[in-house]
């Protein structure tokens, strides 16, 4: 039963492809061991390369024995093994975090490091359907919105996958028993000191007994619905955020306050969250009360009035709402460019040191022997273009589907992979349409607009560097 559900989840959420290199997080508990053995059973079928990773949190006296247990499993399966050690209590005190959050941050940091180090493109974790139900109920009790009710995502950032997210803990234990596999019982799971354990051991059994025997399935169904709606609404509001932007310079973002005020309150709140995310980089320590204070600021008329959030200032300007992150003040000298590119026509962008000339041609008119070093150019299938063409510099959240690659990636990752120095990335021109990156000038075009055998009309975009005038002697 578990393997069938496992396969269905992999397929439903497109978690794995042939030849993937997968780092498997294994604690030694039932869930992570079921994940490991289920993946191992599909190893040959999917041509996977598996690597086991275990982080010793040093939280319990038996932690070293647990690490040795997982290492022995890796040896028996003839799989490579990564072992990490972290002093979680020390990190917790230094960063002023709860023990649970400190352990999670160090665990994910370890997984990211090992996956990068060993060229693993997927990181598999053993969260189950029970974890999903507990998470939704815990967030509901603490207070949350639609994003929180969406629960644990089956796939995050295209890298983290949770193939057991639709499998119950009971099914996990049945699977391990049928395979004759032993696992470690975490003694701390029996304590009701932590809220999650209290929900698992007391609240959910009470709700099943007194209100709804299928409460777990109901919570999981709620998470599925909320996650689908969140995906749509977040994409929609990201488009709203882009349409409201008046300025975006390094650590500052300015939005049209009048247009923002005209949005429904629910959309206002989402756009504000995305603005905070773009400038600050995360939503840590940003409370619902703080966001409500920003909404009140938006309704007012007093220019110069501010709201101070954690690491962020939001200020009323003349017709704009300004987001400013003081810690990123060093980025304020970043070059911001956004210029329309006529078709056909010519555009000079002196601040970046480039000129651009666009020409529409039939495919058989294209000269494929032009010196690319002196006159760099992009040849795009004109039929695949829509909307205005813009020359601009990069923005937070930009993604790019490089020619010849299998999918899109963050533009930041593209630059890192091609070893573009950090200080140069903000001066590289991008050809975009409707916020889709079509060409990273001087590097590569997008797979989506490449010429094919069916191409008839071609847009040629020739880019040339502006040669500085020689100083007078």
Secondary structure, DSSP 8 states (H G I E B T S, - for coil): -HHHHHHHHHHHTT---TT-EEEEE--SSHHHHHHHHHHHHTHHHHT-EEEEEEEE---STTHHHHHHHHHHHHHHHT-EEEEEE--HHHHHHHHT--HHHHHHHHHHHHHHHHHHHTT-SEEE----HHHHHHHHHHHHHH---HHHHT-S-SEETTTEE-TTTTS-HHHHHHHHHHHT------GGGG--SSHHHHIIIIIHHHHHHHT-TTHHHHHHHHHHHHHHHHHHHHHHHHHHHHHHEEEEETTEEEEEHHHHHTS-HHHHHHHHHHHHHHHHSS-TT--HHHHHHHHHHHH---TT-EEEETTEEEEE-SSEEEEE-GGGGGGGG----EEE--SSEEEEETTTTEEEEEEEEEGGG--TTS-TTTSEEEEEEGGG--S--EEE---TT-EE-BTT-SS-EEHHHHHHHTT--HHHHTTS-EEEETTEEEEETTTEEBGGG---TT--EEEEEEEEE--------
